Amino acid sequence: MLSHAEAAVPAVVPTIPQTLPELPKQETLVPPTLTFAKDIASFSAAVATFAREAKAHAHLAGRLVQQCTYWIAADDGKSFAPAKFAAYEAMTFDGYVLAGGDDGGSRFDGTLARKHIKKLTFRKFRSDPPLSSALKTWAEITLGVVTEPAAMRERWRFVRLPSRVENSSKTPRRWRDAILDAAVRVAGNGGRFTRNELLYAEGASMLQQTSSAGKSPDQTVTRELQRMQTDGIVEHEGLGAWRLLVPPLIAQDRDWSDEEIDAAIEREVFRLPDIPTSDALTLTRCRRGQDRVRVHVLANYRNRCAVCDIADENLLIASHVERWADNPDARGLLANVICLCRPHDCLFEAGYWSLADDLAVIRRTPLASETIARILPVTTSFQRPLKAPPHSNHLRVHRSKHGFDVGSIDGA
Ligand SMILES: [Zn+2]
């Protein structure tokens, strides 16, 4: 009953109502017309609905967990919905039952649903052990459904929704970060992707993230890919084909070894995304990641404050240029973290001083405190780290946030 033609014109086809109490019950009931979800936000909404309503429909939800192979995961990897549930606009459990989803799925074309999801997200369904574990745990706790771990993990395939780009659009991202994330989304088996796939699927998003709207990403993407090859992050396989050598390593995904975390920090692919405070394991993994970042930052700055002679480790801080909360993607990047003593960290965070692109120290004027002037004399200079000096993109955000050099923000 569902065709591509219907899917292409969602605006004129009635969607399943959010609530159904007014509908006639039983034999007078007319199956509602399904329309495909119109965008990624609709998938997110359906995943949220599934997570919210599952407990009240535990029997059906439990059966879906055991029967469905293809799942959409929210961007945080914590909530899920079957592909044939989430592929449709404004889907609810009641709507799902009404549309016949419960009788063996005869009215649902699972293949078309999956194609639609791939088309909108530019992602492929793939096995994902961390998501499998998360889904299994969720089903056990919420639905009381115990799944055979091995069987389910081998069978489940996931598409993880992209995180909302709008949230990060205020702070321009570095091209490298945007390309790396895009490549991870686009890449198929063995981390392979082509430059054209990257541009076609993610070009618009990358331009938006890097605040480069209106420009063509072609040359920048080529240049950055070549730089990333030099840094051992990707490898050119010829004819526009590339391979990710080191996919981003998410601190919370697993109990990584120090060596694995260290390698990811070195290659600028270590990520510390937002974490739920309720999850002790996730919290532990995140702290461990932070500890490794700190070790690297201190070593990078020779265990000394970058602007004074304090070298007592108890007084040294791995100080983020773009603050922890403001730019999750940059939390594990050495180019965004400076080793500072506590007093200089406080003054840096409060915007009493910042750094120019050439790493010259710039101070707020007037400082309006003799004490601060003593801690931050005119002669204060920045000791360059051994590698990965603060990147101008992060510095620009810091300066603009604290009112330094307004007007030069878009200078590059
Ligand atoms: Zn200091």
Boltz pocket constraint, residues with backbone or C-beta under 6 A from the ligand:
constraints:
  - pocket:
      binder: B
      contacts: [[A, 305], [A, 306], [A, 307], [A, 308], [A, 309], [A, 310], [A, 340], [A, 341], [A, 342], [A, 343], [A, 344]]
      max_distance: 6.0
